[in-house]
Amino acid sequence: MLDNDTTLRDELIVALQELTDGTHDVFLKLADTFPSLLRELFRSLEASGAAVASFETGEAADDVSLKRTIADTRALVDNASDRLEEFQNHDEQLFRRLDAEIERLTSLDTFIGRIREDSVEMELISLNAMTVALKAGSAGRAFSYITEELKRLSNRTIALTEEIADRGATLLDEFTSFRDSVREIRAFQEQFFTRFREELHACFDSCTTGISELTSSLKNIRAHSETVKAPLSTIMEHVQVHDIIKQSIDHVVISLRELRNVDTNGTDEDTLDELSFLARIPDLCSALLRDIQSKISTSRTVFAENNAQIETTLNEVEERRRKFVNSSIGADGRLHGLFRDTEESLAQLTSDLNKAARMKQRIASASREIVGRLRALEDDFTSFSSMLTRFHAIDIASRIEVAKQEVLRRMGGTVEQMTDLTRRIELDVTHALNETKAFIAETNVTILTFQEAFESQEQFATEFAADVRTAYDSLTLARRSMASSLESFAFFSRGFTTLFTDVRAELERLDVLDGEVDRVIGRLYTVKEDSERRMKPILARLNRESWHIENEKLQRMIERFTILTHKKSAAEIGGFEVEEGAESGEVTLF
């Protein structure tokens, strides 16, 4: 160096201090950030794991559980099916009773027919008796009135039997229609409950399987997201190289501090010793700086490769997440498709329940009309009682009149026929009336039981429809909640991505530090060139081509080095050996 020129040395020391500060700042920030980054990563993985687990069970929102909703709806449908089976068994018993009562109603036709036949025969007898009475003249006048009354009564009886027959036929048709309606609703209920039980269970199974498949996709993406741990850990481990870089720069500074002004007042030999020492310092510093540069470059490569791997993973995970979300949510998404069949089945079940309720209301109305017609039929048979009283009165009057009039005594056989027919009509009417009353009593019980059963079933259907509506709403809520959770779902938190962006920015600063090392090395060689230039005239005066100095000064300097490889580098430059010391890489963690 030129006399009194220590400026370059000081500038280089400042530059190295800036390099130390720069690397220290980068690595320290990395060291400070990476624990937070890893904590945020583990927090993200834990959160995404919990979210996947929640999605798997359908626990997508507060108090919304797909698993529980499906289980509750399964139980609801199974319980409804069991209740329906009970209703069906009960209805079957009523149905058999109704068949028996309809059969009994047809037996009334026999009694009605016999009453009509007897009434027709009574009418014929009355006509014959009337002819005899008319022939008897004044003696048969009273008898003719009796026979006229008998004829009118017989006509009324015939008309009433025809009316009862028509009413009975109508009632039989209504009973048959009632039975067919009951059979229709039973078949309808049995069919749609059996079908929906199977369909809903199939839908639930399909939904559960589909959710498992979606969850499996999420788990695969999450497993891929976990692969960022390895490159992050590699970067964090390599951050520890900063301690070695700092020690290396300290060695360069130690060496640079030996750059002093050469004392030219001494002998040529002393001057050559000084200049030769100064010429070797740049070689030593350059070797140390190249080692530093190599470590920075290696760190930069390690950081870049692992950073690229992390970025690739982040981008891949985000892309897979985006595709998964886009294919899962929305009107045409897989998630909506899984729920659609179940929701449509529940909606159809509600519609069929309403249809069954309307059918039962029509049956209940028909049953009330049947009860009314049964009452009218009973009234018709009851009206026979007054007619029978009239028949008995006519029978007695005819007997008296025949006994009084000699000319009518030959009518005794006719009167006996009238009496016999009256008894037969009375007997048939009594049987028919008793049968009708028994039929009405039993049928009333059956109809009322049907009505009570329908009311009970209607109440059950109403409650079940409400439960189905609730289940439908719960499934819809679960689907929307899960879709919302998926839409906002992320495998990496915002905190993680922010920290990683900061880390990436710090890693890019290493490129600047690498260039700074080249600049320092370039300036160092001006010292070597200056020293060698100044040695040439002195060597010429001494007629020497080179100059060899004792290395005590260099040896004393490198004793302050703490890295063995640096000592070996200095020994090679100085031509001496060193004792074993601390190996490069033995660092103090910070």
PyMOL commands that set and color helices and strands:
alter all, ss='L'
color gray80, all
select helices_A, chain A and resi 7-57+66-135+137-256+268-328+334-404+406-487+494-541+552-558+564-574
alter helices_A, ss='H'
color red, helices_A
deselect
rebuild
show_as cartoon
